[in-house]
Amino acid sequence: MLYVRGQPTDYDEWVDLGAEGWDWQPVLPYFLRSEANARGGSALHGTDGPL
């Protein structure tokens, strides 16, 4: 399985277009919780999630 979450500016642009609550900083914790990054965790990648 492969997923691509996009760039932070993609999310910030959605907010500029009216998608309130979808800016990068509020959604990043959801990505961190969902990831099981094989290369280890970081400020941008989680390690204990199902993906």
N, C-alpha and C positions, 0 to 999 in steps of 0.2 A: 504494500500500500504506500502511496505517496500523497503527501499534502503539501501545499505551499500557502503560507499565511500572508504573504505580501509584505510590502514595505510599510514602515510606520506612516509615511506620508500618504499612502493609500487610504488609511483609516482616517487620518486627519482631514483629508479631502472629502470623505463621505460626510463628516460632520459639517464641513463648510457647505455641503449641498443639502443639509437638512436632516441627516441621520443622527439625531441627538443621542449621545451616549456611546457612540462607536469610535471615539478617538482612541489612539494607540495606548496610552497609559492605562485607561480603565479595562481594556480587553487583554493586555499582556498577562495579567495573573491567570486568566483562563487558559492561555496557551501554555504557561509554565506548568500548571496542574495537569494538563492533558498529555504532556510529552514524557517519553522515556528515552531521552537522547543517549545513544550508545557511546558518544564521545564525552559524556559527563555533563554536569550542570554548569550553568553560568547565569549571569544576570538576564540573559535572553532565552535560555533553554532549561527545561525541567528534566527530572530524572525518574520520577515515581509515577508517571501517568500511564494510561493504557495505549498510547500511540507511540 
